[in-house]
Amino acid sequence: MNKTRFIFIIFLVAVMLSVISPRAAASDKSAENPAVVIEADKTGEPISSYIYGQFIEHLGRCIYGGIWAEMLEDRKFYYEIDTEKSPWTSVGPKDSVSMTRRDSYASWPSPKIQLPGHGERCGISQGKLGLIKGKKYTGRVVIAADPQAAPIEFNLIWSEENNGRQTVLVKELNNDFVKIPLRFEAGAATDAGRLELVGLGKGSFRVGAASLMPADNIDGMRADTLKLLKELNSPIYRWPGGNFVSGYDWRDGIGADRDKRPPKKNLAWNDIESNDFGIHEFMAFCRQLDTEPMMTVNSGFGDAYTAAQELEYINGSPQTPMGWLRTANGHHEPYNVKWWCIGNEMYGPWQLGHMALKHYVIKHNLFVEAMRKVDPSFKAITVGQTESKWSEGMLNRCAEYTDIISEHFYCGRKDSVAEHVPQIADKVANKVEAHRDFRKRLETLKDKNIPIAIDEWNYWSGKRGLYYLRDALGIAKGLHEMIRNSDIVFMANYAQTVNVLGAIKTTKTDAVFQTNGLVLKLYRRRFGTLPVAVTGDAGELDVVAAWNGDRKSLTIAIVNPTGQQHRLAFDLKAAQLAGKGRLWLIAHSDPMAFNEPGKKPQVTIEEKPVVGIANELNVPPLSICLYDLPVR
């Protein structure tokens, strides 16, 4: 290289640095010294408490095995004993057990056990039960037997050694089905417990249904899960789906005797629906949590007449036909459910009963018309999707039959924290932008306010269904975007509450908040209700602020997705801080930190007092900070 060319290259590099470096330096400075202005007198629409809503569906271990306390699978014997899908196995010769419809219980085949009559123990057994030493368990078996089949043993087994079992012995039975109560106390802890039903006499006996729950269950729900759900304090729960609802007949899930409700195929998720958790159980669930129910009707395989009947069953007076049926099933007073989703994701080919938009708008309107005749006060939530033409089409053709429009989204997993965290907030922002555009363009929306219900939203979970600190950072940032758009985002239902993409994770014997659940719990309990304007350059931090309800303190929430500690400078306008307050902190040095049932949590909510607060806040690396700062 000659000297002239070398000097020219050096000159070019110098020029480029003189142009680029100031910007780079400014960017670095912004990242290192974020500063915002909080204008306390510039408030937005109040933040709806419904953005902290939840969604539960009959999928995996969300309800059965998560919320519902039943320990036995396929307790009404949908599958034949000893087949691959059945959790039940025969005790004694396999040919001693058969399935019979003759004189069966609840019009469903029942296992019939033929006893050889020479003292050989024959029956059925289910294993893999989680037991806690010293814990009491209650249950029942619906059984009919030849009188000579007695005695019959019902054994809870925790060990094959040292007689590790407890037995309920029944010496007298007859050919009519009766319910035998079971009471046990586990003598050891195990995840391999077993319930065994065996006859010792001759003749035969039939089993209509069996049930086993921890004795501390509350209205059939797990006490440990319910405790965490009460801490979560969600104001509203959406049920029963989700994809599940498009193949669900609500009438299968009613009836005072749960043992007689028929087990059915869960068409959406290729599983078995026991129908143990139906309308009345969901309402009891909501009563226990002091929360509002949000129903979804089946507009997939369902019809408008059946949806109207369901509304009458739930909200009708006892003098109406369906209200009378509700009374007969044990609940005289109407439930007065306000919020009703008309179907679920009907735009998707994965949805049972999916149809084209031009056809579905007709079906949607027929549903709402029929339901308004039953209860004109109910609020209709319409299926939407901004990523296609669905939201715009529904708003064009169904605006007079819509109170809120639904939007769903899920986000995948990105390799880096910087890419992973913003996804939820970006999805919210995109949907809000689309709906603001609809409001400007669509004639059907003039003088009509139709807000958004993001009634399914989340990340897909990680390995083993776990959520990590980086997921929590993204959930918090997503809430921030909803807060910034409080004028249009009215509701959001995190999907799903327990186990399946859950805020709470359970095993057979334990339950714990996942990282995402900690965020939802914290913001629901501690963040303010009246958002205030935040401007300036927060760099890589995400900052929102809101007055508490009494305006005696200001809450400031900050998401820091970086591995560096920051000092956030702020200029507070139109208010003066008292100089002290409290901080709630979710943080960990590892973005992949997680919580798992039965183990000490890696991620927690730390609460501590703060003093000397004037114009700067400390923000640890990989953290969510929520400050509550009283004003003078």
C-alpha positions in Angstrom: 0.0 0.0 0.0 1.4 3.4 -1.0 1.7 6.3 1.5 -0.9 8.5 -0.2 -3.5 5.7 -0.1 -2.7 4.9 3.5 -3.2 8.5 4.5 -6.5 8.6 2.6 -7.8 5.5 4.5 -6.8 7.1 7.8 -8.7 10.2 6.9 -11.8 8.3 6.0 -11.8 6.4 9.3 -11.3 9.7 11.2 -14.3 11.2 9.4 -16.5 8.1 10.1 -15.6 8.2 13.7 -16.3 11.9 14.0 -19.8 11.2 12.6 -20.6 7.9 14.4 -18.9 8.3 17.7 -21.1 11.1 19.1 -24.2 9.0 18.3 -22.7 6.0 19.8 -21.6 8.0 22.8 -25.0 9.5 23.2 -26.5 6.0 23.0 -24.1 4.7 25.6 -24.8 7.7 27.8 -28.6 7.1 27.4 -28.1 3.5 28.5 -25.8 4.4 31.4 -27.8 7.5 32.5 -31.5 7.0 31.8 -33.7 9.9 32.7 -37.4 10.5 32.5 -40.0 13.1 33.3 -43.0 12.0 35.4 -45.9 14.5 34.9 -48.1 13.7 37.8 -50.9 16.1 36.6 -51.2 14.4 33.2 -53.3 11.4 33.8 -54.8 8.8 31.4 -57.8 6.6 31.6 -58.0 4.6 34.8 -56.3 1.2 34.6 -58.9 -1.5 34.4 -58.4 -4.1 37.2 -59.5 -6.6 34.5 -56.1 -6.5 32.9 -55.0 -8.8 35.7 -57.5 -11.4 34.6 -56.9 -15.2 34.2 -58.0 -18.0 31.9 -58.5 -21.6 32.7 -59.3 -24.4 30.3 -59.8 -28.2 30.3 -56.3 -28.9 29.0 -53.6 -30.9 30.5 -53.2 -30.4 34.3 -54.7 -26.9 34.4 -58.0 -27.9 36.1 -57.7 -31.7 36.7 -54.5 -32.3 38.6 -54.0 -28.6 39.2 -57.0 -26.8 40.6 -59.4 -29.8 41.1 -58.4 -32.1 44.0 -59.3 -35.4 42.5 -56.4 -37.8 42.6 -57.8 -40.6 40.5 -57.6 -40.5 36.7 -60.5 -41.8 34.6 -62.5 -42.4 37.7 -65.6 -43.2 35.8 -63.9 -45.8 33.6 -64.1 -44.3 30.1 -61.3 -46.7 29.0 -61.5 -50.4 29.5 -59.4 -51.8 32.4 -55.9 -53.0 31.4 -55.8 -51.2 28.1 -53.0 -48.9 27.2 -54.8 -45.6 27.9 -56.5 -46.8 31.1 -54.8 -45.9 34.4 -56.5 -48.9 36.0 -55.1 -52.4 36.1 -56.6 -55.7 37.2 -55.7 -57.4 40.4 -55.7 -61.2 40.0 -56.4 -63.0 36.7 -56.9 -60.5 33.9 -59.9 -62.4 32.6 -61.7 -61.8 35.9 -62.3 -58.1 34.9 -64.7 -57.1 32.1 -66.7 -54.1 31.1 -70.5 -54.3 31.2 -73.4 -52.0 30.2 -76.0 -54.2 31.9 -77.2 -52.5 35.1 -74.2 -50.1 34.8 -74.0 -46.9 36.6 -74.8 -43.6 34.9 -75.5 -45.3 31.6 -71.8 -46.0 31.1 -70.0 -49.3 31.0 -68.8 -50.4 34.5 -66.0 -52.8 35.3 -67.4 -56.1 36.5 -65.1 -58.3 38.6 -65.8 -62.0 38.6 -64.5 -63.7 41.8 -63.3 -67.3 41.6 -64.8 -68.1 45.1 -61.8 -69.8 46.7 -60.3 -66.8 48.6 -58.3 -65.4 45.7 -58.1 -61.6 45.7 -59.5 -60.1 42.5 -60.3 -56.5 41.6 -58.8 -53.3 40.1 -56.1 -50.9 41.2 -54.7 -47.5 40.2 -51.2 -46.4 41.1 -48.9 -43.3 40.8 -50.8 -41.5 43.5 -49.0 -38.7 45.4 -49.3 -39.1 49.2 -47.9 -37.1 52.1 -47.1 -38.8 55.4 -49.7 -38.1 58.0 -52.1 -36.4 55.6 -55.8 -37.5 55.6 -57.6 -38.5 52.4 -61.3 -39.0 51.7 -63.2 -40.6 48.9 -65.9 -42.9 47.9 -66.6 -45.9 45.7 -69.9 -46.5 43.9 -70.3 -50.2 44.1 -72.9 -53.0 43.6 -72.2 -56.6 44.4 -73.6 -60.1 44.8 -74.1 -60.5 48.6 -71.7 -63.5 48.6 -68.9 -61.3 47.0 -68.2 -59.7 50.4 -66.0 -58.9 52.1 -64.6 -56.3 49.8 -61.4 -54.4 50.7 -60.6 -50.8 49.7 -56.8 -50.3 50.3 -54.7 -47.2 50.2 -51.2 -48.5 49.8 -48.0 -46.4 50.3 -45.5 -49.3 50.6 -45.3 -53.0 49.7 -43.3 -53.6 52.8 -44.3 -53.7 56.5 -47.9 -53.7 55.7 -47.7 -50.2 54.3 -51.4 -49.8 53.8 -54.7 -48.8 55.3 -57.9 -50.8 54.6 -61.6 -50.0 54.6 -63.4 -53.4 54.8 -67.1 -53.7 53.7 -68.8 -57.0 54.8 -72.3 -56.5 53.5 -73.4 -55.4 50.0 -76.2 -56.0 47.6 -77.0 -55.7 43.9 -78.0 -52.0 44.1 -75.3 -49.4 43.6 -74.3 -47.7 46.9 -71.6 -45.2 47.8 -69.1 -46.5 50.2 -67.2 -43.6 52.0 -63.4 -43.9 52.3 -61.2 -42.4 54.9 -57.4 -42.9 55.0 -54.3 -41.5 56.6 -51.0 -42.0 54.7 -48.3 -43.6 56.7 -45.5 -42.5 54.4 -44.7 -40.0 51.6 -44.6 -41.3 48.1 -45.4 -40.5 44.5 -46.2 -44.2 43.9 -49.2 -44.7 46.1 -52.0 -47.0 45.0 -55.7 -47.4 45.6 -56.9 -51.0 45.4 -60.5 -52.4 45.3 -60.6 -56.2 45.7 -63.2 -58.8 46.5 -62.5 -61.9 48.7 -65.8 -63.8 48.3 -67.5 -65.3 45.3 -69.9 -64.1 42.6 -69.1 -60.7 41.2 -69.1 -56.9 42.0 -69.4 -53.8 39.8 -67.7 -50.4 40.2 -69.7 -47.4 38.9 -67.2 -44.7 40.0 -64.4 -44.1 42.4 -63.0 -40.9 44.0 -60.1 -40.0 46.2 -59.1 -36.5 47.4 -57.0 -34.9 50.1 -59.3 -34.4 53.1 -58.4 -30.7 53.2 -59.9 -30.0 49.8 -62.2 -26.9 49.6 -65.3 -27.5 47.6 -63.4 -30.2 45.7 -60.4 -27.9 45.0 -56.8 -28.3 46.1 -56.1 -26.3 49.2 -52.5 -25.6 48.3 -53.4 -24.3 44.8 -56.3 -22.3 46.1 -54.1 -20.6 48.7 -51.8 -19.3 45.9 -54.7 -18.3 43.7 -56.1 -16.2 46.5 -52.7 -14.5 46.7 -52.8 -13.9 42.9 -56.1 -12.1 43.6 -57.2 -12.0 39.9 -60.5 -10.1 39.5 -61.9 -12.3 36.7 -61.5 -15.8 35.3 -62.4 -16.9 31.8 -63.8 -20.5 31.4 -64.2 -23.2 30.0 -62.1 -22.5 26.9 -60.2 -22.0 24.8 -60.3 -24.6 22.0 -62.1 -27.0 24.4 -65.3 -25.0 24.4 -66.0 -25.6 20.7 -66.7 -29.2 21.4 -68.2 -28.8 24.9 -71.8 -29.4 25.9 -72.4 -27.5 29.1 -75.3 -29.8 30.0 -72.8 -32.6 30.5 -71.2 -30.7 33.4 -74.3 -30.1 35.6 -76.2 -32.4 38.0 -75.9 -32.6 41.7 -74.4 -36.1 41.6 -71.0 -35.7 39.9 -70.6 -39.5 39.8 -73.5 -39.7 37.3 -72.1 -37.0 34.9 -70.9 -38.9 31.8 -67.3 -39.0 30.9 -66.8 -37.7 27.4 -64.0 -37.4 24.8 -62.2 -34.0 25.0 -62.4 -33.4 21.2 -60.0 -30.4 21.3 -57.2 -31.9 23.2 -57.6 -35.7 22.6 -58.2 -36.4 26.3 -61.0 -37.5 28.6 -63.4 -35.0 30.2 -64.8 -36.3 33.4 -67.3 -33.4 33.7 -66.5 -33.2 37.4 -65.7 -29.5 37.0 -68.8 -27.9 35.4 -70.8 -24.7 35.8 -71.5 -25.1 39.5 -67.9 -26.0 40.4 -66.6 -23.1 38.4 -69.0 -20.7 40.2 -67.9 -22.2 43.6 -64.3 -21.6 42.4 -65.1 -18.0 41.7 -66.9 -17.6 45.1 -63.8 -19.0 46.9 -61.5 -16.5 45.1 -64.0 -13.6 45.4 -63.6 -13.1 41.6 -65.9 -12.6 38.7 -66.8 -15.5 36.3 -66.4 -14.9 32.5 -68.2 -17.6 30.4 -67.4 -18.7 26.9 -70.2 -20.3 24.9 -69.7 -22.9 22.2 -70.1 -21.3 18.8 -68.1 -24.1 17.2 -70.1 -27.2 17.2 -72.8 -25.4 19.3 -75.8 -23.4 18.3 -77.5 -20.2 19.4 -80.5 -22.0 21.1 -78.1 -24.0 23.4 -76.1 -20.8 24.2 -79.3 -19.0 25.2 -80.3 -21.9 27.4 -76.9 -21.8 29.1 -77.4 -18.1 29.8 -80.8 -18.8 31.2 -79.5 -21.6 33.3 -76.9 -19.3 34.8 -78.7 -16.0 35.0 -82.4 -16.9 34.8 -84.9 -16.6 37.6 -86.1 -19.9 39.2 -89.4 -19.4 37.4 -87.7 -19.9 34.0 -87.3 -23.5 32.6 -83.5 -23.4 32.9 -83.5 -21.5 36.2 -85.8 -24.2 37.6 -83.3 -26.8 36.5 -80.5 -24.9 38.2 -82.6 -24.8 41.3 -83.1 -28.6 41.1 -79.3 -29.0 40.8 -78.8 -27.1 44.1 -78.5 -23.4 43.4 -81.7 -21.4 43.7 -80.4 -17.8 43.1 -79.2 -16.7 39.6 -75.4 -16.4 39.3 -75.8 -13.1 37.4 -72.7 -13.5 35.1 -72.0 -10.4 33.1 -69.2 -11.2 30.7 -69.8 -13.8 27.9 -67.4 -14.7 25.1 -69.1 -15.7 21.9 -66.9 -18.5 20.9 -63.1 -18.9 20.7 -60.6 -18.3 17.9 -63.2 -19.1 15.2 -60.8 -17.8 12.6 -58.5 -20.8 13.1 -58.6 -24.1 11.2 -57.5 -25.8 14.4 -60.9 -24.8 15.9 -63.8 -27.2 16.0 -66.6 -25.8 13.8 -64.2 -23.3 12.2 -65.8 -21.4 9.3 -65.2 -18.5 7.0 -65.6 -15.0 8.3 -68.5 -14.2 5.9 -70.4 -17.1 7.5 -69.3 -16.6 11.1 -70.5 -13.0 11.3 -74.1 -14.3 10.7 -73.6 -17.0 13.4 -72.2 -14.6 15.9 -75.1 -12.2 15.5 -77.6 -15.0 15.8 -76.0 -16.0 19.1 -76.1 -12.5 20.5 -79.7 -12.0 19.4 -80.9 -15.2 21.1 -78.9 -14.5 24.2 -80.2 -10.9 24.5 -83.8 -12.2 24.5 -82.9 -14.1 27.7 -80.8 -11.4 29.4 -80.4 -8.0 27.6 -77.9 -6.9 30.2 -75.1 -9.4 29.3 -71.9 -8.2 27.7 -70.9 -9.9 24.5 -67.2 -10.4 23.8 -66.5 -10.9 20.1 -63.8 -13.1 18.5 -61.2 -11.0 16.8 -57.7 -11.3 15.3 -55.8 -8.3 13.9 -53.3 -10.4 12.1 -55.9 -11.3 9.5 -59.0 -9.5 8.3 -61.1 -11.0 11.1 -61.1 -8.1 13.6 -62.0 -5.6 11.0 -64.6 -7.8 9.4 -66.3 -8.5 12.8 -66.3 -4.8 13.7 -67.8 -4.0 10.3 -70.6 -6.6 10.5 -71.1 -7.2 14.2 -70.5 -3.8 15.9 -74.1 -3.6 17.2 -73.7 -7.1 18.6 -70.3 -6.4 20.3 -69.4 -4.9 23.7 -65.7 -5.9 23.7 -63.5 -7.5 21.0 -61.2 -10.3 21.9 -57.6 -10.6 20.8 -55.2 -13.5 21.5 -51.5 -14.0 21.1 -48.6 -16.2 22.3 -44.9 -15.5 21.9 -42.2 -18.0 21.3 -38.7 -18.3 22.8 -35.8 -16.2 21.6 -32.1 -17.0 22.4 -31.1 -13.7 23.8 -32.8 -11.8 26.7 -32.8 -8.6 24.6 -34.8 -10.3 21.9 -37.0 -12.3 24.2 -38.3 -9.7 26.6 -39.9 -7.2 24.3 -42.1 -9.7 22.4 -45.2 -9.4 24.6 -45.2 -5.6 24.6 -44.6 -5.5 20.9 -47.7 -7.7 20.3 -49.8 -5.5 22.5 -48.6 -2.4 20.8 -49.4 -3.8 17.3 -52.9 -4.8 18.3 -53.6 -1.5 19.9 -52.3 0.3 16.8 -54.6 -1.7 14.6 -57.7 -1.0 16.7 -56.9 2.7 16.8 -56.8 2.6 13.1 -60.2 0.8 13.0 -61.7 3.5 15.1 -60.6 6.1 12.6 -61.7 4.3 9.5 -64.8 2.2 10.2 -68.2 3.9 10.0 -69.6 1.2 12.3 -67.4 2.5 15.1 -68.3 6.2 15.0 -69.6 7.2 18.4 -69.1 3.7 19.6 -66.4 2.6 22.0 -65.4 -1.1 21.7 -62.4 -1.8 23.8 -60.0 -4.8 23.6 -60.0 -7.9 25.8 -56.7 -9.7 25.3 -58.2 -12.8 26.8 -55.4 -15.2 26.0 -51.8 -14.0 26.2 -48.4 -15.4 27.3 -45.1 -16.9 26.3 -44.9 -20.6 25.4 -43.3 -22.2 28.4 -39.8 -23.6 28.6 -38.6 -27.1 29.3 -40.8 -29.0 31.7 -43.4 -26.3 31.6 -41.2 -23.9 33.5 -41.0 -20.1 33.2 -37.8 -18.2 33.8 -36.8 -14.8 35.1 -36.5 -13.5 31.5 -40.2 -14.5 31.0 -41.2 -12.5 34.0 -39.4 -9.4 32.6 -41.4 -9.8 29.4 -44.7 -10.2 31.2 -44.0 -7.1 33.2 -43.1 -5.1 30.1 -46.3 -6.4 28.5 -48.3 -5.1 31.4 -46.6 -1.8 31.0 -47.8 -1.5 27.4 -51.3 -2.3 28.5 -51.1 0.4 31.2 -49.9 2.9 28.6 -53.0 2.1 26.5 -55.5 2.0 29.3 -58.0 3.9 27.2 -58.4 0.9 24.8 -57.1 -2.3 26.6 -60.0 -3.0 29.0 -59.2 -6.7 29.9 -56.4 -9.2 29.7 -56.6 -12.9 30.7 -53.3 -14.6 31.3 -53.3 -18.1 29.8 -53.3 -20.4 31.6 -53.4 -20.0 35.4 -52.2 -23.4 36.6 -49.6 -25.8 35.0 -50.4 -25.4 31.3 -48.5 -22.2 30.5 -49.2 -21.5 34.2 -48.6 -18.7 36.6 -48.7 -21.5 39.2 -47.1 -24.9 38.8 -48.1 -28.0 40.8 -46.9 -31.5 41.4 -49.1 -34.2 42.9 -48.4 -32.9 46.4 -47.1 -29.3 46.1 -47.7 -25.9 44.4 -45.5 -22.8 43.8 -45.7 -19.5 42.0 -43.7 -19.5 38.7 -41.8 -16.3 37.9 -44.7 -15.0 35.7 -47.1 -15.5 38.5 -45.0 -13.4 40.8 -45.3 -10.4 38.4 -49.1 -10.7 38.0 -49.4 -11.0 41.8 -47.2 -8.0 42.4 -48.7 -5.6 39.9 -52.3 -6.6 40.9 -51.6 -5.8 44.5 -49.2 -2.9 44.4 -49.3 -1.0 41.2 -51.5 2.2 41.0 -54.8 2.7 39.2 -54.5 6.1 37.5 -51.6 6.2 34.9 -49.5 9.4 34.6 -47.4 10.5 31.7 -43.8 9.4 31.5 -41.6 11.0 28.9 -37.8 11.3 28.3 -35.2 8.7 27.5 -35.2 5.6 29.7 -32.7 3.8 27.5 -33.1 0.1 27.8 -35.3 0.4 30.9 -39.1 0.4 30.6 -40.9 2.8 33.0 -44.5 3.4 33.9 -46.1 5.3 36.7 -49.5 5.7 38.3 -51.3 7.2 41.2 -52.7 5.0 43.9 -56.4 5.2 44.3 -56.3 7.8 47.2 -53.6 9.8 45.4 -51.5 9.7 48.5 -48.6 7.9 46.8 -47.2 7.4 43.3 -46.1 4.0 42.1 -43.3 3.7 39.6 -42.5 0.4 37.9 -39.3 -0.3 36.1 -38.2 -3.3 34.0 -34.5 -3.7 33.5 -33.7 -6.5 31.0 -29.9 -5.7 31.0 -27.2 -7.2 33.1 -26.1 -3.8 34.3 -27.3 -1.8 37.3 -28.8 1.6 36.5 -29.7 4.8 38.4 -32.9 6.1 36.9 -33.0 9.9 37.2 -36.5 11.4 37.1 -38.0 14.8 37.2 -41.3 14.7 39.0 -43.7 17.5 37.9 -46.8 18.7 39.8 -46.1 16.6 43.0 -43.5 16.4 45.7 -42.3 13.2 47.2 -42.1 12.6 51.0 -38.6 11.1 50.5 -39.3 7.6 51.6 -41.4 4.7 50.5 -41.3 1.0 49.7 -39.7 -1.2 47.0 -40.9 -4.6 45.8 -38.2 -6.3 43.8 -38.1 -9.3 41.5 -34.5 -10.0 40.5 -31.9 -12.7 40.0 -28.4 -12.8 38.5 -29.4 -15.6 36.1 -32.1 -14.8 33.5 -32.9 -18.5 33.4 -33.7 -18.7 37.2 -37.0 -20.5 37.9 -39.2 -21.9 40.6 -40.2 -25.5 40.9 -42.7 -27.2 43.3 -41.1 -28.9 46.3 -37.9 -26.9 46.0 -36.8 -23.6 47.5 -37.8 -20.8 45.1 -35.0 -19.2 43.1 -37.0 -16.1 42.3 -39.1 -14.3 44.9 -40.7 -10.9 45.6 -38.4 -9.0 48.0 -40.0 -6.1 49.9 -37.9 -3.4 51.6 -38.2 0.3 52.8 -36.4 3.0 50.8 -35.4 6.4 52.1 -33.9 9.6 50.7 -35.8 9.3 47.4 -35.7 12.7 45.6 -34.9 12.4 41.9 -33.2 9.1 41.4 -34.1 5.4 41.7 -31.9 2.4 42.0 -32.5 -0.3 39.4 -30.6 -3.6 39.8 -29.7 -5.7 36.8 -32.2 -8.2 35.4 -35.0 -6.8 37.6 -38.5 -5.6 38.0 -38.8 -2.8 40.5 -42.1 -1.5 41.8 -41.7 1.6 44.0 -44.5 3.0 46.1 -43.6 6.6 47.0 -45.8 8.8 49.3 -46.3 12.4 48.3 -46.4 15.4 50.6 
